[in-house]
Amino acid sequence: MRRETECVDAARAPRLNHRQGQAIGRLIPIATAALAAGEGERVGENVGRLLGGWARSLYVGVPALVALMFLLNRCFADLAVFLLAATLVGGFVLASAEVAGAIRGIWQTITG
């Protein structure tokens, strides 16, 4: 027979603190997206693609906030230079494989 002392008391059961719950909450969408993409043996590649997509979104958002600060301070010349630089860097960073190959070809032609 079971005695009451053998049962786990719900009030004494181990609980997650707030930070542990947040960490698990952040990891679950990454893990499920990686596994839901099929091919469970390629979880690392799937997570890499997911984080790469997030990084691209951040690359658009952060320069937008910086550009907004230039606008609010009425520094239009600095805004133009920043947007040109952000567009150039974004073009290199976010370029597809074909565009990256074309850029490498142009650079090799220039540098010999």
N, C-alpha and C positions, 0 to 999 in steps of 0.2 A: 504494500500500500504506500501511497505517496503522502508524505507529510507536508504541511504548509511551509515549513522551513526550507524545503527543497525547491520551491517555486521561486522564480525571480520576481522580486518586487519591482513594479514599474517605476516607482519613485526612486529606487536605488540603482536602476539600470544606467550604464554609462551613456552619456549624451555628448553630442558634438557641441563645441562652443561656436560662437558666431563666426569666427574666422575660418574654422574648419568647414563649416557649412558653406561659406562663400567660396572657398577653394574648390570644394566638390561641385558646387553649382557652376563654376567656370569651366571645370574640366569635362563635365558631362556633355555639353554641346559639341566640344571638340572631338571627344571620343566617338560619340554617336554619328557625327557627320563623317568622320574618317571611316568608320565601319560600315555606314550605310552606303558608301560609295561603291560597295562591293569589293571583291578581291581583298579579303582580310589580311593577306600576307603583305600587302602594300600599304599598311597603315601609316608608315613614316612619310611616304610620298603624298598620301591623301591629306595628312596633317600639314605638310609643307605647302600644298596647294591652298588649303584653307587659310593658313596664316599669311600666305602671299596675297590672297585676296583682301584680307583685312589690312595688310600693309599698304596696298594700293589705295584703299579707301582713306586711310590715314594720310597718305601723301596728298590727296586732294583736299582733305579737311584742314590740315595744319596750314598750308600756304593760303587757304581762303581766310583763315583767322588772321594771319599776319598781314595779308592784303587789306583786310578790314581795318586793322590798326593804322596802316599807312593812309587809308582814306579818311579815317576819323581825325588824324593829325594833319591832314591836308598836305601831305608830302607826295605830290603827284609825280615828280621826277624820280624819287626813290621807289615809288610804286611801279613805275614803268620798268625800271632796271630790275626790280625784284621779280616782276611777272615774266620778263624775258629770261632771267636766270632760272626761275622755277620751271618754265616751259621747256627750256633746253635740257635741264637735268632730268625732268620728268620724261622727256622723250627718250633719253638714253636709258634710264632706269626701267621704264615700263614698256620698252620697245619689244615687239615680237621678234622671233628668231630671224625672220626674213629681213626686217629692218636692221637688226643688229648686224647681220652679215653684210648688208649694204654699207653700213657705217664703217665697219672694219675694212671693207674694200676701199672706200674713199680715203680712210686714214692711211692705209698702206700705200696708196698711190701718192699721197702728199709726202709722206715720210720716206718713201723709196724703199 
